[in-house]
Amino acid sequence: MVFEYCDTYTSSANFRTYIHNHLEGIARKNPHVEFVVKQRPNKEPVVRGFYINNRDKVICLKGLEVNGIEKKVELLLDSSGAKIKPLKRRIVESRNEAARVIQQTRMLAVLDTRVPGMHD
């Protein structure tokens, strides 16, 4: 995980506070993760997560309070790095067609009883 910030930008002030007060504790809790802090002159603060599957995620930390930064870091630590797949495009297939047929049959039976003279 790479933390990048600017020493002079005011948008990095909370990030600098986070690094000085919280980063060591996060590093101790996650000994399996490598933490790198880099200066990034004249740029907004970001945190980059690099994953085993050769993917990375970058989160801009501009304007976040210390607790917001902590939540974003936890989000990267808990993430697998897998690409997010939209659910609405997935095709849903039924495993049991019989249940649908029975429901349609019951609906037809109800319709038959409500409409008199349907079977003349």
C-alpha positions in Angstrom: 0.0 0.0 0.0 1.5 3.3 -1.1 0.6 6.6 0.6 1.4 9.7 -1.5 1.0 13.3 -0.3 2.4 16.8 -0.6 4.1 18.6 2.3 2.8 22.0 1.4 -0.8 21.4 0.1 -3.5 22.2 2.7 -5.6 19.3 1.3 -2.9 17.0 2.7 -3.0 18.4 6.2 -5.4 15.7 7.6 -3.4 13.0 5.7 -0.2 14.2 7.3 -1.9 13.9 10.7 -3.1 10.4 9.8 0.4 9.3 8.9 2.0 10.7 12.1 -0.7 9.3 14.5 -2.3 6.2 12.9 -0.1 4.6 10.3 2.2 2.8 12.7 -0.8 1.1 14.4 -2.3 0.0 11.0 1.1 -1.4 10.0 1.4 -3.4 13.2 -2.1 -4.8 12.7 -1.3 -5.9 9.1 2.2 -7.3 9.1 1.5 -9.1 5.8 1.1 -5.7 4.0 3.9 -3.5 2.9 3.4 0.2 3.6 5.3 2.9 1.7 5.0 6.6 2.2 6.1 8.9 -0.7 6.0 12.6 -1.2 4.1 13.7 -4.3 4.8 17.4 -4.8 2.0 19.7 -5.9 -0.5 16.8 -6.0 -3.5 15.8 -4.0 -3.1 13.0 -1.4 -3.9 9.4 -2.6 -3.6 5.9 -1.3 -2.8 3.0 -3.7 -3.5 -0.6 -3.0 -1.6 -3.2 -5.1 -2.9 -6.7 -5.1 -1.6 -10.2 -6.0 -3.8 -10.4 -9.0 -1.8 -7.6 -10.7 -4.6 -5.0 -10.1 -4.5 -1.8 -8.2 -7.0 0.6 -6.6 -6.4 4.3 -6.1 -8.4 6.4 -3.8 -8.1 10.2 -3.6 -8.1 11.5 0.0 -8.6 15.2 -0.8 -10.7 16.9 1.9 -11.2 13.8 4.0 -11.0 13.9 7.8 -8.7 11.5 9.7 -11.5 9.1 10.4 -12.5 9.2 6.7 -9.0 8.4 5.6 -8.9 5.5 8.1 -12.1 4.1 6.5 -10.7 4.3 3.0 -7.5 2.6 4.1 -9.6 -0.2 5.7 -11.6 -0.5 2.5 -8.4 -1.1 0.5 -7.1 -3.6 3.1 -10.4 -5.6 3.1 -10.6 -5.6 -0.7 -9.5 -8.5 -2.9 -8.6 -6.3 -5.8 -11.1 -8.1 -8.0 -12.8 -6.1 -10.7 -16.3 -5.0 -9.7 -18.9 -6.7 -11.9 -22.3 -5.1 -12.5 -25.2 -7.3 -11.3 -27.8 -5.9 -13.6 -26.2 -7.4 -16.7 -26.0 -10.9 -15.4 -28.5 -13.4 -16.8 -30.6 -15.2 -14.2 -31.4 -18.8 -15.0 -33.9 -20.9 -13.2 -32.8 -24.2 -11.8 -36.3 -25.4 -11.4 -38.7 -24.7 -14.3 -41.5 -26.8 -12.7 -42.1 -24.2 -10.0 -42.8 -21.6 -12.6 -45.2 -23.8 -14.5 -47.2 -24.7 -11.3 -47.5 -21.0 -10.5 -48.8 -20.2 -14.0 -51.3 -23.1 -13.8 -52.7 -21.9 -10.5 -53.1 -18.4 -11.9 -55.1 -19.9 -14.9 -57.2 -21.9 -12.5 -58.0 -18.7 -10.5 -58.9 -16.9 -13.7 -61.1 -19.8 -14.8 -63.2 -19.6 -11.6 -63.6 -15.8 -11.8 -64.8 -15.6 -15.4 -68.1 -17.4 -15.9 -68.8 -19.0 -19.2 -65.1 -19.3 -20.2 -65.4 -23.0 -21.0 -68.6 -23.0 -23.1 
